[in-house]
């Protein structure tokens, strides 16, 4: 899937992903079950990967 994002869209998406990553960290910290913690850690790793990809990817389409 190839989608073009404006600079604003890309910036907003990265902000949302970072916000969700913060929520994941809280859930991991407060979780009592190891299975749930493991699932949250996997999701956090995926969020970090997505943040890195979108933060580094050149702006695909100019827009305001």
Biotite code that builds the C-alpha atoms (Angstrom):
import biotite.structure as struc

atoms = struc.array([
    struc.Atom([0.000, 0.000, 0.000], chain_id="A", res_id=1, res_name="UNK", atom_name="CA", element="C"),
    struc.Atom([1.433, 3.318, -1.063], chain_id="A", res_id=2, res_name="UNK", atom_name="CA", element="C"),
    struc.Atom([-0.304, 6.429, 0.210], chain_id="A", res_id=3, res_name="UNK", atom_name="CA", element="C"),
    struc.Atom([0.883, 9.978, -0.122], chain_id="A", res_id=4, res_name="UNK", atom_name="CA", element="C"),
    struc.Atom([0.638, 12.167, 2.931], chain_id="A", res_id=5, res_name="UNK", atom_name="CA", element="C"),
    struc.Atom([0.988, 15.887, 3.231], chain_id="A", res_id=6, res_name="UNK", atom_name="CA", element="C"),
    struc.Atom([3.628, 17.166, 5.627], chain_id="A", res_id=7, res_name="UNK", atom_name="CA", element="C"),
    struc.Atom([0.911, 18.089, 8.128], chain_id="A", res_id=8, res_name="UNK", atom_name="CA", element="C"),
    struc.Atom([-0.680, 14.651, 7.881], chain_id="A", res_id=9, res_name="UNK", atom_name="CA", element="C"),
    struc.Atom([2.665, 12.938, 8.374], chain_id="A", res_id=10, res_name="UNK", atom_name="CA", element="C"),
    struc.Atom([3.517, 15.105, 11.383], chain_id="A", res_id=11, res_name="UNK", atom_name="CA", element="C"),
    struc.Atom([0.083, 14.507, 12.898], chain_id="A", res_id=12, res_name="UNK", atom_name="CA", element="C"),
    struc.Atom([0.351, 10.756, 12.373], chain_id="A", res_id=13, res_name="UNK", atom_name="CA", element="C"),
    struc.Atom([3.725, 10.640, 14.136], chain_id="A", res_id=14, res_name="UNK", atom_name="CA", element="C"),
    struc.Atom([2.267, 12.644, 17.035], chain_id="A", res_id=15, res_name="UNK", atom_name="CA", element="C"),
    struc.Atom([-0.637, 10.189, 17.356], chain_id="A", res_id=16, res_name="UNK", atom_name="CA", element="C"),
    struc.Atom([1.707, 7.205, 17.283], chain_id="A", res_id=17, res_name="UNK", atom_name="CA", element="C"),
    struc.Atom([3.912, 8.752, 19.986], chain_id="A", res_id=18, res_name="UNK", atom_name="CA", element="C"),
    struc.Atom([0.846, 9.450, 22.127], chain_id="A", res_id=19, res_name="UNK", atom_name="CA", element="C"),
    struc.Atom([-0.285, 5.840, 21.768], chain_id="A", res_id=20, res_name="UNK", atom_name="CA", element="C"),
    struc.Atom([3.214, 4.627, 22.643], chain_id="A", res_id=21, res_name="UNK", atom_name="CA", element="C"),
    struc.Atom([3.007, 6.581, 25.895], chain_id="A", res_id=22, res_name="UNK", atom_name="CA", element="C"),
    struc.Atom([-0.314, 4.888, 26.673], chain_id="A", res_id=23, res_name="UNK", atom_name="CA", element="C"),
    struc.Atom([1.230, 1.484, 25.931], chain_id="A", res_id=24, res_name="UNK", atom_name="CA", element="C"),
    struc.Atom([4.037, 2.160, 28.406], chain_id="A", res_id=25, res_name="UNK", atom_name="CA", element="C"),
    struc.Atom([1.517, 2.978, 31.125], chain_id="A", res_id=26, res_name="UNK", atom_name="CA", element="C"),
    struc.Atom([-0.438, -0.196, 30.409], chain_id="A", res_id=27, res_name="UNK", atom_name="CA", element="C"),
    struc.Atom([2.733, -2.281, 30.567], chain_id="A", res_id=28, res_name="UNK", atom_name="CA", element="C"),
    struc.Atom([3.692, -0.701, 33.883], chain_id="A", res_id=29, res_name="UNK", atom_name="CA", element="C"),
    struc.Atom([0.277, -1.247, 35.452], chain_id="A", res_id=30, res_name="UNK", atom_name="CA", element="C"),
    struc.Atom([-0.356, -4.732, 34.076], chain_id="A", res_id=31, res_name="UNK", atom_name="CA", element="C"),
    struc.Atom([-0.403, -7.693, 36.443], chain_id="A", res_id=32, res_name="UNK", atom_name="CA", element="C"),
    struc.Atom([-0.321, -10.485, 33.869], chain_id="A", res_id=33, res_name="UNK", atom_name="CA", element="C"),
    struc.Atom([2.799, -11.383, 31.926], chain_id="A", res_id=34, res_name="UNK", atom_name="CA", element="C"),
    struc.Atom([0.846, -12.428, 28.820], chain_id="A", res_id=35, res_name="UNK", atom_name="CA", element="C"),
    struc.Atom([-0.783, -8.995, 28.616], chain_id="A", res_id=36, res_name="UNK", atom_name="CA", element="C"),
    struc.Atom([2.572, -7.295, 29.235], chain_id="A", res_id=37, res_name="UNK", atom_name="CA", element="C"),
    struc.Atom([4.141, -9.318, 26.435], chain_id="A", res_id=38, res_name="UNK", atom_name="CA", element="C"),
    struc.Atom([1.341, -8.322, 24.058], chain_id="A", res_id=39, res_name="UNK", atom_name="CA", element="C"),
    struc.Atom([1.707, -4.663, 25.009], chain_id="A", res_id=40, res_name="UNK", atom_name="CA", element="C"),
    struc.Atom([5.487, -4.849, 24.537], chain_id="A", res_id=41, res_name="UNK", atom_name="CA", element="C"),
    struc.Atom([5.002, -6.266, 21.028], chain_id="A", res_id=42, res_name="UNK", atom_name="CA", element="C"),
    struc.Atom([2.582, -3.468, 20.194], chain_id="A", res_id=43, res_name="UNK", atom_name="CA", element="C"),
    struc.Atom([4.993, -0.880, 21.631], chain_id="A", res_id=44, res_name="UNK", atom_name="CA", element="C"),
    struc.Atom([7.769, -2.252, 19.423], chain_id="A", res_id=45, res_name="UNK", atom_name="CA", element="C"),
    struc.Atom([5.494, -1.956, 16.392], chain_id="A", res_id=46, res_name="UNK", atom_name="CA", element="C"),
    struc.Atom([4.620, 1.625, 17.328], chain_id="A", res_id=47, res_name="UNK", atom_name="CA", element="C"),
    struc.Atom([8.314, 2.521, 17.647], chain_id="A", res_id=48, res_name="UNK", atom_name="CA", element="C"),
    struc.Atom([8.954, 0.982, 14.228], chain_id="A", res_id=49, res_name="UNK", atom_name="CA", element="C"),
    struc.Atom([6.123, 2.963, 12.646], chain_id="A", res_id=50, res_name="UNK", atom_name="CA", element="C"),
    struc.Atom([7.275, 6.181, 14.312], chain_id="A", res_id=51, res_name="UNK", atom_name="CA", element="C"),
    struc.Atom([10.789, 5.658, 12.945], chain_id="A", res_id=52, res_name="UNK", atom_name="CA", element="C"),
    struc.Atom([9.486, 4.983, 9.442], chain_id="A", res_id=53, res_name="UNK", atom_name="CA", element="C"),
    struc.Atom([7.164, 7.960, 9.281], chain_id="A", res_id=54, res_name="UNK", atom_name="CA", element="C"),
    struc.Atom([9.512, 10.355, 11.048], chain_id="A", res_id=55, res_name="UNK", atom_name="CA", element="C"),
    struc.Atom([12.415, 9.525, 8.698], chain_id="A", res_id=56, res_name="UNK", atom_name="CA", element="C"),
    struc.Atom([10.464, 9.164, 5.457], chain_id="A", res_id=57, res_name="UNK", atom_name="CA", element="C"),
    struc.Atom([10.773, 12.225, 3.253], chain_id="A", res_id=58, res_name="UNK", atom_name="CA", element="C"),
    struc.Atom([7.675, 14.304, 2.854], chain_id="A", res_id=59, res_name="UNK", atom_name="CA", element="C"),
    struc.Atom([5.845, 12.713, -0.035], chain_id="A", res_id=60, res_name="UNK", atom_name="CA", element="C"),
    struc.Atom([3.534, 15.521, -1.038], chain_id="A", res_id=61, res_name="UNK", atom_name="CA", element="C"),
    struc.Atom([3.596, 19.206, -0.213], chain_id="A", res_id=62, res_name="UNK", atom_name="CA", element="C"),
    struc.Atom([0.522, 20.697, 1.297], chain_id="A", res_id=63, res_name="UNK", atom_name="CA", element="C"),
    struc.Atom([-0.620, 23.093, 3.938], chain_id="A", res_id=64, res_name="UNK", atom_name="CA", element="C"),
])
